């Protein structure tokens, strides 16, 4: 039996199992994408206090007395 005929005459069970595997893989991909997005947003939120502290320090250092007074 040549390859083309085998591809065209696949059993429905194989197609169903391939579709199931694809659906599971898509679900995993979606969950990992959501986890990555959440981690990125958490990382950004963690940077806010650091940015605020750096801005305050820069503002203090740029005062006429250099933050000494």
WOKAJO-V237801 format. One record per backbone hydrogen bond with DSSP energy under -0.5 kcal/mol. CO is the residue of the C=O (numbers start at 0). NH is the residue of the N-H. If there is no record, write none. Layout:
BEGIN
((CO & NH) (CO & NH))
END
This chain:
BEGIN
((1 & 5) (2 & 6) (3 & 7) (4 & 8) (6 & 9) (10 & 14) (11 & 15) (12 & 16) (13 & 17) (14 & 18) (15 & 19) (16 & 20) (17 & 21) (18 & 22) (19 & 23) (20 & 24) (21 & 25) (22 & 26) (23 & 27) (24 & 28) (25 & 29) (26 & 30) (27 & 31) (28 & 32) (29 & 33) (30 & 34) (31 & 35) (32 & 36) (33 & 37) (34 & 38) (35 & 39) (36 & 40) (37 & 41) (38 & 42) (39 & 43) (40 & 44) (41 & 45) (42 & 46) (43 & 46) (43 & 47) (44 & 47) (44 & 48) (45 & 49) (46 & 50) (47 & 51) (48 & 52) (49 & 53) (50 & 54) (51 & 55) (52 & 56) (53 & 57) (54 & 58) (55 & 59) (56 & 60) (57 & 61) (59 & 62) (62 & 65) (64 & 67))
END
